[in-house]
């Protein structure tokens, strides 16, 4: 089996499993609502759904010549209160309930993801290029390019 066929089969399987996750999540919430306790099943459902949708949209954006992170950001917007919460609020609250415990578990994983992103960014930083561009970075104009727009937003 070629690499392209395996990627296509993985993408198709991921898409199918994301629909299964969306169908299973409301049933999990109904059982969870009675007890108001954190649900590990719902937590795993959230992680799987975020990974699948982020991966699919990331690959789609790469095919359009954009960085994968653009698709992953779009996935967050689509699954969040801006899109899914506005169109289907019951489904969004079923997948991402407003309980503090559930939010805490997802927040811990998201903070770990941000840490890994920053670590990867630091590892890919070319210090030789930074040394070459030192004069432009330290010039007197640099603070005005960042401070003034921030002051204007107040």
Secondary structure, 3 states (H helix, E strand, C coil): CCHHHHHHHHHHHHHHHHHHHHHHHHHHHHHHHHHCCCCHHHHHHHHHHHHHHHHHHHHHHHHCCCCHHHHHHHHHHHHCCCCHHHHCHHHHHHHCCCCHHHHHHHHHHHHHHHHHHHHHHHHCCCHHHHHHCHHHHHCHHHHHHHHHHHHHCC
